Amino acid sequence: MSLENRTVLVIGRSSGIAHAVVEAATKAGATVVVAGRDEVDVTDEASIAALAARLGHVDHVVSTASARARGTVETLTREAVLASFGVKAIAPIFLARHFAPLMPADGSFVFLSGASARKVMPGMLAVGGTNAALDAIVRGLAVELAPIRVNAVSPGTIDTGAYDALGPETKATLFATRSATNPARRIGAPEDIARAVLFALDSTFMTGASLGIDGGEPLV
């Protein structure tokens, strides 16, 4: 695919999936604008509006922003749950409000959902709820913003460094278990997700979809 003469805004951390998306989009010829937490607070509509005003025009927006609220119903805090929904489910609505007017008719949004929307796992209650909400919002935005396209990419277990906080032994055990049980028989890499994001940017007859790039993890 080619993104020549296209401007792609990538929102998220400077590492992991966001970094892989930036590299892939740049290789495809895009002019890439990267907005981390220092450039935009996606939970603040005024911050989103200010970024849109500074840019003036974009062709595509990719948001990888997240605030994971891991924990069981007994341990989750209200603040963590609200942060999770605020960053991943509410923010896309206001990103759409302020950036869709800057886009051409063939522009698009891609948001990062997650396999926990489809596979129930202990400790992933709020994360799964957030991802499921985002999948529903993507479908609604696809209708309201048409012909601008809106899609989601829904990763499974990806080795981005997000699991490092578990400690090396726990992380290794988790990855070994999931590699042994998911149909793809491996853990995903950021590049797997970046390829899917570029596919979504380029697929002009796809909108309102959530692409499961998860090694078949929800099937087992």
C-alpha positions as CSV (number, residue, x, y, z in Angstrom):
1,M,0.0,0.0,0.0
2,S,1.0,3.6,-0.3
3,L,0.2,6.5,2.0
4,E,2.1,9.0,-0.2
5,N,1.0,12.6,0.4
6,R,-1.2,11.6,3.3
7,T,-0.9,12.8,6.9
8,V,-1.4,10.3,9.6
9,L,-1.7,11.3,13.2
10,V,-0.7,8.6,15.7
11,I,-1.7,9.1,19.3
12,G,-0.1,7.0,22.0
13,R,3.1,6.1,23.7
14,S,6.4,6.4,21.9
15,S,7.1,2.7,22.2
16,G,5.4,-0.6,21.5
17,I,2.4,-0.6,19.1
18,A,2.4,3.1,18.5
19,H,6.1,3.0,17.5
20,A,5.5,0.1,15.1
21,V,2.6,2.0,13.5
22,V,4.7,5.1,13.1
23,E,7.5,3.1,11.4
24,A,5.1,1.2,9.1
25,A,3.2,4.3,8.1
26,T,6.4,6.2,7.4
27,K,7.7,3.3,5.3
28,A,4.4,3.5,3.3
29,G,5.2,7.1,2.5
30,A,3.0,9.0,5.0
31,T,3.8,12.2,6.8
32,V,3.4,11.0,10.4
33,V,2.6,13.3,13.3
34,V,3.1,11.6,16.7
35,A,1.2,12.9,19.7
36,G,2.1,11.4,23.1
37,R,0.9,12.5,26.5
38,D,2.9,15.7,26.3
39,E,1.1,16.7,23.1
40,V,-2.5,15.7,23.9
41,D,-4.5,14.6,26.9
42,V,-7.2,12.5,25.3
43,T,-9.4,12.8,28.4
44,D,-9.5,16.5,28.0
45,E,-11.7,17.8,25.1
46,A,-10.0,21.2,25.1
47,S,-6.6,19.5,24.7
48,I,-8.0,17.5,21.7
49,A,-9.5,20.6,20.2
50,A,-6.2,22.5,20.6
51,L,-4.2,19.7,18.8
52,A,-6.8,19.7,16.0
53,A,-6.5,23.4,15.6
54,R,-2.6,23.2,15.5
55,L,-2.7,20.5,12.8
56,G,-5.4,22.0,10.6
57,H,-5.6,18.9,8.3
58,V,-5.1,15.2,8.7
59,D,-6.1,12.3,6.5
60,H,-6.1,9.5,9.1
61,V,-6.0,9.3,12.9
62,V,-4.7,6.3,14.7
63,S,-5.2,6.1,18.5
64,T,-3.4,3.5,20.6
65,A,-4.0,5.3,23.9
66,S,-5.1,3.1,26.8
67,A,-5.4,3.1,30.6
68,R,-5.7,-0.5,31.6
69,A,-7.8,-1.2,34.7
70,R,-6.8,-4.7,35.6
71,G,-8.3,-6.3,38.6
72,T,-11.3,-8.3,39.8
73,V,-14.6,-6.9,40.9
74,E,-13.3,-7.0,44.5
75,T,-10.2,-5.1,43.8
76,L,-11.0,-2.5,41.1
77,T,-11.2,1.1,42.1
78,R,-13.7,3.5,40.7
79,E,-10.9,5.8,39.6
80,A,-9.2,3.0,37.6
81,V,-12.4,2.0,35.8
82,L,-13.3,5.6,34.9
83,A,-9.8,6.2,33.6
84,S,-10.0,3.1,31.4
85,F,-13.3,4.2,29.9
86,G,-12.2,7.8,29.6
87,V,-9.1,7.1,27.6
88,K,-10.3,4.2,25.4
89,A,-14.1,4.6,25.0
90,I,-15.0,8.3,25.6
91,A,-11.9,9.9,24.0
92,P,-12.7,8.4,20.5
93,I,-16.0,10.3,20.5
94,F,-14.2,13.6,21.0
95,L,-11.3,12.8,18.7
96,A,-14.0,12.2,16.0
97,R,-15.8,15.4,16.8
98,H,-12.7,17.6,16.4
99,F,-10.7,15.7,13.7
100,A,-13.4,14.5,11.3
101,P,-14.0,18.1,10.1
102,L,-10.3,18.2,9.1
103,M,-10.4,15.1,7.0
104,P,-11.2,14.4,3.3
105,A,-14.1,12.1,2.5
106,D,-11.7,9.2,2.1
107,G,-10.1,9.8,5.5
108,S,-10.4,7.3,8.4
109,F,-10.0,6.6,12.1
110,V,-8.4,3.5,13.6
111,F,-8.8,2.8,17.3
112,L,-7.2,0.0,19.4
113,S,-9.7,-2.3,21.0
114,G,-8.7,-5.7,22.5
115,A,-9.4,-9.4,22.6
116,S,-10.7,-9.1,26.2
117,A,-14.0,-7.7,24.6
118,R,-14.6,-11.3,23.3
119,K,-12.7,-13.5,25.8
120,V,-13.6,-13.4,29.4
121,M,-10.7,-13.7,31.8
122,P,-10.5,-13.1,35.5
123,G,-9.0,-9.8,36.3
124,M,-9.9,-8.3,32.9
125,L,-13.5,-7.2,33.8
126,A,-13.0,-3.4,33.3
127,V,-10.6,-3.9,30.4
128,G,-13.0,-6.2,28.6
129,G,-15.9,-3.8,29.2
130,T,-13.9,-0.9,27.9
131,N,-12.9,-2.7,24.7
132,A,-16.5,-3.9,24.1
133,A,-17.7,-0.3,24.5
134,L,-15.1,0.9,22.0
135,D,-16.2,-1.7,19.5
136,A,-19.8,-0.4,19.8
137,I,-18.6,3.2,19.5
138,V,-16.7,2.4,16.4
139,R,-19.8,1.1,14.7
140,G,-21.8,4.1,15.7
141,L,-19.1,6.5,14.5
142,A,-18.9,4.7,11.2
143,V,-22.5,5.5,10.6
144,E,-22.4,9.1,11.8
145,L,-19.2,10.1,10.1
146,A,-19.8,8.3,6.8
147,P,-18.1,8.4,4.3
148,I,-15.2,8.9,6.6
149,R,-14.3,5.3,7.7
150,V,-14.0,4.2,11.4
151,N,-12.5,0.9,12.3
152,A,-10.8,-0.9,15.3
153,V,-7.9,-3.3,15.5
154,S,-8.3,-5.7,18.4
155,P,-5.0,-7.2,19.6
156,G,-4.6,-10.3,21.7
157,T,-1.5,-10.9,23.8
158,I,1.2,-8.7,22.3
159,D,4.8,-8.4,23.6
160,T,5.0,-4.7,23.9
161,G,6.6,-4.4,27.3
162,A,3.2,-3.8,28.9
163,Y,3.6,-7.2,30.7
164,D,7.0,-6.4,32.1
165,A,5.4,-5.2,35.3
166,L,4.5,-8.8,36.1
167,G,8.1,-9.7,36.6
168,P,10.2,-11.9,34.3
169,E,9.1,-15.2,35.7
170,T,5.4,-14.5,35.7
171,K,5.6,-12.9,32.3
172,A,7.5,-15.9,30.9
173,T,5.0,-18.3,32.4
174,L,2.0,-16.3,31.0
175,F,3.5,-16.1,27.5
176,A,4.4,-19.8,27.5
177,T,0.9,-20.8,28.5
178,R,-0.8,-18.5,25.9
179,S,1.7,-19.6,23.2
180,A,0.8,-23.2,23.9
181,T,-2.9,-22.7,23.9
182,N,-3.8,-20.2,21.2
183,P,-4.2,-21.5,17.7
184,A,-1.4,-19.4,16.3
185,R,1.0,-20.9,18.8
186,R,2.9,-17.7,19.5
187,I,2.7,-14.4,21.2
188,G,2.0,-11.4,18.9
189,A,4.5,-8.6,18.1
190,P,3.8,-4.9,17.6
191,E,4.5,-5.3,13.9
192,D,1.5,-7.7,13.6
193,I,-0.8,-4.9,14.9
194,A,0.9,-2.2,12.7
195,R,0.3,-4.3,9.6
196,A,-3.4,-4.6,10.5
197,V,-3.6,-0.8,11.2
198,L,-2.2,-0.1,7.7
199,F,-4.7,-2.5,6.2
200,A,-7.5,-0.7,7.9
201,L,-6.2,2.7,6.6
202,D,-6.0,1.4,3.1
203,S,-9.2,-0.7,2.9
204,T,-11.7,1.8,1.5
205,F,-14.6,-0.6,1.6
206,M,-14.3,-1.5,5.3
207,T,-15.8,0.5,8.0
208,G,-17.4,-0.2,11.4
209,A,-15.2,-3.3,11.7
210,S,-13.1,-4.6,14.6
211,L,-10.2,-6.7,13.3
212,G,-9.2,-9.5,15.7
213,I,-5.4,-9.7,15.5
214,D,-5.2,-12.1,18.4
215,G,-3.7,-15.5,17.3
216,G,-7.2,-17.0,17.8
217,E,-6.9,-16.4,21.5
218,P,-10.7,-15.8,22.1
219,L,-11.5,-19.2,20.5
220,V,-10.0,-21.3,23.4
